[in-house]
Every structure is written in structure tokens, then in C-alpha cells.
């Protein structure tokens, strides 16, 4: 049911087609349908996946689309058949926005692989707006805290956590690409007393200093060897050439986890680099259980996200800063 106090329209940053800048529009306020929540957006993270969307590297987006899938908002209205949420409650909305709930993946605990899945800010309008509608099944209640700092947890945190989970119970963990996801998973590793090794672009002293500040056991350029072999490597940078590079530094039985939704092609490499029961695997989206587990863990670490705030209307500036690698931590849009 909609509140009479709500406005008729809202601001939204809209992608008309890939390769074009986002456009500020005034849109009608969305109406929550059955099983949905209407949220007043407080903050929305700017993720590298948004950049892949805007730059045309993700196939077949719904256009025009409002991007944004690291959403922190408050419930202002509920559609029919919604239970367990209260008006004014703060919730988070992640990348995975809807699944069928019936296929073998959904019923087998792997809903992240559902063939019919729809994704927030890609096929479902996202959080680069004053308000958004989300499937209540895929909204996470959030603990008290600053919305700006919570927003990156909804993708950078969740994907980093799933990547670490897929790497297994390993000790020495390499992190390639020290951005938003890496700076969160680094804090989890430090909390778990597992050493991490940070690999950055050559000469990126700011990111290397940031990794040292977070407790890295070693920091270097992506082309450099670490001082000892790794048990696992997490690759957050979208560069396929890092896969064989990481394999060369992973010990026998180790795992290289590719944690991005988009990556350039992986070049050929000798079978000897894979031999010894080394593994390469990808992370595809997330499950709601990932969200429940990570959002329970994050306050206990506690995870402190480093954020640079932008106004909603400056979303293009935030994307440009991300594209140029100028940010330490995460960019977040703050709704006025």
C-alpha cells in the first residue's frame, strides 16, 4: 500500500544505451507489486559491474535502465503478500534481484546459477534513484550504521566473501586488483588471521600503501612473484592475463578464483602451470545465504569500508573516477 505522503515523481540516473553517459531524468514513482517493497534509497554503491554495463561489456541489458545494485534504503511501502518487514526498516538490495525458485539450481542451493535469474540495475531498475522497487525475498535487513559505509557490502563485500568461500580453507591468499571488493575481503582475512598478499597495477603506489595499511603481508606489482607460494588467489581485476600469472604463484592443490562478472580473454598457458591439482574457478553472482552469512560476519570483524561520496547527479563523475582507477575503496552515491 502506498503512503499519501510520498511524492508522485523521483529523480533517476538512466542509461539510455551502452556507451552513452547516464542521463538525469524525472520519473514517476514506481509502485510495489505483489511480494515487493518500495524503498527510499539512502545510498547506492558504484560497482565495476555498473561500469561494464555502461561501457557495453555486458550482453543484452534491459534498456533504458537505472543502474545500481549496492542499495541501502528504507521501506516506505509494501505490496501484497509481503511479510517480515516494517515501515522505516533499513534494508539492502544486492545484484541478484529475482530467481524462479523452482529450477534445479534454485532448489539445490545454487540459486545464483538460475537460468531465469534477473539482476538489479541490469534487468531490474536499480538504486541510482531516489526510490526503487525490489523483490522482498532478495532484500536483507541491515544493522544500524552509516548507509554510505554499508552500501559496498551489498556487492563488493558479498562477491569478495563468496570468492573467499570458494577458495576453501586456505591460509596464504593472494589478492589481484586492490579495489572495493579487495579492501573488504582483506579485513575478513586479517580478522581470520590469514596472511594476504596484494598485487596491484605496476606503479600504483596509492593502492599498495592502502593494502599495507590494511595489513598485507606483502605488496607488489601484479607481475612480481610473492615471497612464498600462495594457497589461493582471488582475482578482482577484469584482466584475463592475471589468471596464468596467478597460477604460476599458486602452490600445488591451490585455487585461482576469478571474481568478476566480466573479464578479458585468458591467454594460453602451459599445462605445467595447471598441473598439480591446481584449479581455476569463477564466481557467478551470489546466493541469499551468502548475504545472510556475510552480513552477520561483517559487524563482528568489524568491516570498515573506505568510501568516496558523490551526489546522485554526479554518477557519471563517479564512474569516470572508477574507470581511471582514482579511488581507494568504493564510490557511493548519496541521495540528498
Secondary structure as a PSIPRED ss2 file (coil, helix, strand):
# PSIPRED VFORMAT (PSIPRED V4.0)

   1 X C   1.000  0.000  0.000
   2 X C   1.000  0.000  0.000
   3 X C   1.000  0.000  0.000
   4 X C   1.000  0.000  0.000
   5 X C   1.000  0.000  0.000
   6 X C   1.000  0.000  0.000
   7 X C   1.000  0.000  0.000
   8 X C   1.000  0.000  0.000
   9 X E   0.000  0.000  1.000
  10 X E   0.000  0.000  1.000
  11 X E   0.000  0.000  1.000
  12 X E   0.000  0.000  1.000
  13 X E   0.000  0.000  1.000
  14 X E   0.000  0.000  1.000
  15 X E   0.000  0.000  1.000
  16 X C   1.000  0.000  0.000
  17 X C   1.000  0.000  0.000
  18 X C   1.000  0.000  0.000
  19 X C   1.000  0.000  0.000
  20 X C   1.000  0.000  0.000
  21 X C   1.000  0.000  0.000
  22 X C   1.000  0.000  0.000
  23 X E   0.000  0.000  1.000
  24 X E   0.000  0.000  1.000
  25 X E   0.000  0.000  1.000
  26 X E   0.000  0.000  1.000
  27 X E   0.000  0.000  1.000
  28 X E   0.000  0.000  1.000
  29 X C   1.000  0.000  0.000
  30 X C   1.000  0.000  0.000
  31 X C   1.000  0.000  0.000
  32 X C   1.000  0.000  0.000
  33 X C   1.000  0.000  0.000
  34 X C   1.000  0.000  0.000
  35 X C   1.000  0.000  0.000
  36 X E   0.000  0.000  1.000
  37 X E   0.000  0.000  1.000
  38 X E   0.000  0.000  1.000
  39 X E   0.000  0.000  1.000
  40 X E   0.000  0.000  1.000
  41 X E   0.000  0.000  1.000
  42 X E   0.000  0.000  1.000
  43 X E   0.000  0.000  1.000
  44 X E   0.000  0.000  1.000
  45 X E   0.000  0.000  1.000
  46 X E   0.000  0.000  1.000
  47 X C   1.000  0.000  0.000
  48 X H   0.000  1.000  0.000
  49 X H   0.000  1.000  0.000
  50 X H   0.000  1.000  0.000
  51 X H   0.000  1.000  0.000
  52 X H   0.000  1.000  0.000
  53 X H   0.000  1.000  0.000
  54 X H   0.000  1.000  0.000
  55 X C   1.000  0.000  0.000
  56 X C   1.000  0.000  0.000
  57 X C   1.000  0.000  0.000
  58 X C   1.000  0.000  0.000
  59 X C   1.000  0.000  0.000
  60 X C   1.000  0.000  0.000
  61 X C   1.000  0.000  0.000
  62 X C   1.000  0.000  0.000
  63 X C   1.000  0.000  0.000
  64 X C   1.000  0.000  0.000
  65 X E   0.000  0.000  1.000
  66 X C   1.000  0.000  0.000
  67 X C   1.000  0.000  0.000
  68 X C   1.000  0.000  0.000
  69 X C   1.000  0.000  0.000
  70 X C   1.000  0.000  0.000
  71 X E   0.000  0.000  1.000
  72 X E   0.000  0.000  1.000
  73 X E   0.000  0.000  1.000
  74 X E   0.000  0.000  1.000
  75 X E   0.000  0.000  1.000
  76 X E   0.000  0.000  1.000
  77 X E   0.000  0.000  1.000
  78 X E   0.000  0.000  1.000
  79 X C   1.000  0.000  0.000
  80 X C   1.000  0.000  0.000
  81 X C   1.000  0.000  0.000
  82 X C   1.000  0.000  0.000
  83 X C   1.000  0.000  0.000
  84 X C   1.000  0.000  0.000
  85 X C   1.000  0.000  0.000
  86 X C   1.000  0.000  0.000
  87 X C   1.000  0.000  0.000
  88 X C   1.000  0.000  0.000
  89 X C   1.000  0.000  0.000
  90 X E   0.000  0.000  1.000
  91 X E   0.000  0.000  1.000
  92 X E   0.000  0.000  1.000
  93 X E   0.000  0.000  1.000
  94 X C   1.000  0.000  0.000
  95 X C   1.000  0.000  0.000
  96 X E   0.000  0.000  1.000
  97 X E   0.000  0.000  1.000
  98 X E   0.000  0.000  1.000
  99 X C   1.000  0.000  0.000
 100 X C   1.000  0.000  0.000
 101 X C   1.000  0.000  0.000
 102 X C   1.000  0.000  0.000
 103 X C   1.000  0.000  0.000
 104 X H   0.000  1.000  0.000
 105 X H   0.000  1.000  0.000
 106 X H   0.000  1.000  0.000
 107 X H   0.000  1.000  0.000
 108 X C   1.000  0.000  0.000
 109 X C   1.000  0.000  0.000
 110 X C   1.000  0.000  0.000
 111 X H   0.000  1.000  0.000
 112 X H   0.000  1.000  0.000
 113 X H   0.000  1.000  0.000
 114 X C   1.000  0.000  0.000
 115 X C   1.000  0.000  0.000
 116 X C   1.000  0.000  0.000
 117 X C   1.000  0.000  0.000
 118 X E   0.000  0.000  1.000
 119 X E   0.000  0.000  1.000
 120 X E   0.000  0.000  1.000
 121 X C   1.000  0.000  0.000
 122 X C   1.000  0.000  0.000
 123 X C   1.000  0.000  0.000
 124 X E   0.000  0.000  1.000
 125 X C   1.000  0.000  0.000
 126 X C   1.000  0.000  0.000
 127 X C   1.000  0.000  0.000
 128 X C   1.000  0.000  0.000
 129 X E   0.000  0.000  1.000
 130 X C   1.000  0.000  0.000
 131 X E   0.000  0.000  1.000
 132 X E   0.000  0.000  1.000
 133 X E   0.000  0.000  1.000
 134 X E   0.000  0.000  1.000
 135 X E   0.000  0.000  1.000
 136 X H   0.000  1.000  0.000
 137 X H   0.000  1.000  0.000
 138 X H   0.000  1.000  0.000
 139 X E   0.000  0.000  1.000
 140 X E   0.000  0.000  1.000
 141 X E   0.000  0.000  1.000
 142 X C   1.000  0.000  0.000
 143 X C   1.000  0.000  0.000
 144 X C   1.000  0.000  0.000
 145 X C   1.000  0.000  0.000
 146 X C   1.000  0.000  0.000
 147 X H   0.000  1.000  0.000
 148 X H   0.000  1.000  0.000
 149 X H   0.000  1.000  0.000
 150 X H   0.000  1.000  0.000
 151 X H   0.000  1.000  0.000
 152 X H   0.000  1.000  0.000
 153 X H   0.000  1.000  0.000
 154 X H   0.000  1.000  0.000
 155 X C   1.000  0.000  0.000
 156 X H   0.000  1.000  0.000
 157 X H   0.000  1.000  0.000
 158 X H   0.000  1.000  0.000
 159 X H   0.000  1.000  0.000
 160 X H   0.000  1.000  0.000
 161 X H   0.000  1.000  0.000
 162 X H   0.000  1.000  0.000
 163 X H   0.000  1.000  0.000
 164 X H   0.000  1.000  0.000
 165 X H   0.000  1.000  0.000
 166 X H   0.000  1.000  0.000
 167 X H   0.000  1.000  0.000
 168 X C   1.000  0.000  0.000
 169 X C   1.000  0.000  0.000
 170 X C   1.000  0.000  0.000
 171 X C   1.000  0.000  0.000
 172 X C   1.000  0.000  0.000
 173 X E   0.000  0.000  1.000
 174 X E   0.000  0.000  1.000
 175 X E   0.000  0.000  1.000
 176 X E   0.000  0.000  1.000
 177 X C   1.000  0.000  0.000
 178 X C   1.000  0.000  0.000
 179 X C   1.000  0.000  0.000
 180 X H   0.000  1.000  0.000
 181 X H   0.000  1.000  0.000
 182 X H   0.000  1.000  0.000
 183 X H   0.000  1.000  0.000
 184 X H   0.000  1.000  0.000
 185 X H   0.000  1.000  0.000
 186 X H   0.000  1.000  0.000
 187 X H   0.000  1.000  0.000
 188 X H   0.000  1.000  0.000
 189 X H   0.000  1.000  0.000
 190 X H   0.000  1.000  0.000
 191 X H   0.000  1.000  0.000
 192 X C   1.000  0.000  0.000
 193 X C   1.000  0.000  0.000
 194 X C   1.000  0.000  0.000
 195 X C   1.000  0.000  0.000
 196 X E   0.000  0.000  1.000
 197 X E   0.000  0.000  1.000
 198 X E   0.000  0.000  1.000
 199 X E   0.000  0.000  1.000
 200 X E   0.000  0.000  1.000
 201 X C   1.000  0.000  0.000
 202 X C   1.000  0.000  0.000
 203 X C   1.000  0.000  0.000
 204 X C   1.000  0.000  0.000
 205 X H   0.000  1.000  0.000
 206 X H   0.000  1.000  0.000
 207 X H   0.000  1.000  0.000
 208 X H   0.000  1.000  0.000
 209 X H   0.000  1.000  0.000
 210 X H   0.000  1.000  0.000
 211 X H   0.000  1.000  0.000
 212 X H   0.000  1.000  0.000
 213 X H   0.000  1.000  0.000
 214 X C   1.000  0.000  0.000
 215 X C   1.000  0.000  0.000
 216 X C   1.000  0.000  0.000
 217 X C   1.000  0.000  0.000
 218 X E   0.000  0.000  1.000
 219 X E   0.000  0.000  1.000
 220 X E   0.000  0.000  1.000
 221 X E   0.000  0.000  1.000
 222 X C   1.000  0.000  0.000
 223 X C   1.000  0.000  0.000
 224 X C   1.000  0.000  0.000
 225 X C   1.000  0.000  0.000
 226 X C   1.000  0.000  0.000
 227 X C   1.000  0.000  0.000
 228 X C   1.000  0.000  0.000
 229 X C   1.000  0.000  0.000
 230 X E   0.000  0.000  1.000
 231 X E   0.000  0.000  1.000
 232 X E   0.000  0.000  1.000
 233 X E   0.000  0.000  1.000
 234 X E   0.000  0.000  1.000
 235 X E   0.000  0.000  1.000
 236 X C   1.000  0.000  0.000
 237 X C   1.000  0.000  0.000
 238 X C   1.000  0.000  0.000
 239 X C   1.000  0.000  0.000
 240 X C   1.000  0.000  0.000
 241 X H   0.000  1.000  0.000
 242 X H   0.000  1.000  0.000
 243 X H   0.000  1.000  0.000
 244 X H   0.000  1.000  0.000
 245 X H   0.000  1.000  0.000
 246 X H   0.000  1.000  0.000
 247 X H   0.000  1.000  0.000
 248 X H   0.000  1.000  0.000
 249 X H   0.000  1.000  0.000
 250 X E   0.000  0.000  1.000
 251 X E   0.000  0.000  1.000
 252 X E   0.000  0.000  1.000
 253 X E   0.000  0.000  1.000
 254 X E   0.000  0.000  1.000
 255 X E   0.000  0.000  1.000
 256 X E   0.000  0.000  1.000
 257 X E   0.000  0.000  1.000
 258 X E   0.000  0.000  1.000
 259 X C   1.000  0.000  0.000
 260 X C   1.000  0.000  0.000
 261 X C   1.000  0.000  0.000
 262 X C   1.000  0.000  0.000
 263 X C   1.000  0.000  0.000
 264 X C   1.000  0.000  0.000
 265 X C   1.000  0.000  0.000
 266 X C   1.000  0.000  0.000
 267 X C   1.000  0.000  0.000
 268 X C   1.000  0.000  0.000
 269 X C   1.000  0.000  0.000
 270 X C   1.000  0.000  0.000
 271 X H   0.000  1.000  0.000
 272 X H   0.000  1.000  0.000
 273 X H   0.000  1.000  0.000
 274 X H   0.000  1.000  0.000
 275 X C   1.000  0.000  0.000
 276 X C   1.000  0.000  0.000
 277 X C   1.000  0.000  0.000
 278 X C   1.000  0.000  0.000
 279 X E   0.000  0.000  1.000
 280 X E   0.000  0.000  1.000
 281 X E   0.000  0.000  1.000
 282 X E   0.000  0.000  1.000
 283 X C   1.000  0.000  0.000
 284 X C   1.000  0.000  0.000
 285 X C   1.000  0.000  0.000
 286 X C   1.000  0.000  0.000
 287 X C   1.000  0.000  0.000
 288 X H   0.000  1.000  0.000
 289 X H   0.000  1.000  0.000
 290 X H   0.000  1.000  0.000
 291 X H   0.000  1.000  0.000
 292 X H   0.000  1.000  0.000
 293 X H   0.000  1.000  0.000
 294 X H   0.000  1.000  0.000
 295 X H   0.000  1.000  0.000
 296 X H   0.000  1.000  0.000
 297 X H   0.000  1.000  0.000
 298 X H   0.000  1.000  0.000
 299 X H   0.000  1.000  0.000
 300 X H   0.000  1.000  0.000
 301 X H   0.000  1.000  0.000
 302 X C   1.000  0.000  0.000
 303 X C   1.000  0.000  0.000
 304 X C   1.000  0.000  0.000
 305 X C   1.000  0.000  0.000
 306 X C   1.000  0.000  0.000
 307 X E   0.000  0.000  1.000
 308 X E   0.000  0.000  1.000
 309 X E   0.000  0.000  1.000
 310 X E   0.000  0.000  1.000
 311 X E   0.000  0.000  1.000
 312 X H   0.000  1.000  0.000
 313 X H   0.000  1.000  0.000
 314 X H   0.000  1.000  0.000
 315 X H   0.000  1.000  0.000
 316 X H   0.000  1.000  0.000
 317 X H   0.000  1.000  0.000
 318 X H   0.000  1.000  0.000
 319 X H   0.000  1.000  0.000
 320 X H   0.000  1.000  0.000
 321 X H   0.000  1.000  0.000
 322 X H   0.000  1.000  0.000
 323 X H   0.000  1.000  0.000
 324 X C   1.000  0.000  0.000
 325 X C   1.000  0.000  0.000
 326 X C   1.000  0.000  0.000
 327 X C   1.000  0.000  0.000
 328 X C   1.000  0.000  0.000
 329 X C   1.000  0.000  0.000
 330 X E   0.000  0.000  1.000
 331 X E   0.000  0.000  1.000
 332 X E   0.000  0.000  1.000
 333 X E   0.000  0.000  1.000
 334 X E   0.000  0.000  1.000
 335 X C   1.000  0.000  0.000
 336 X C   1.000  0.000  0.000
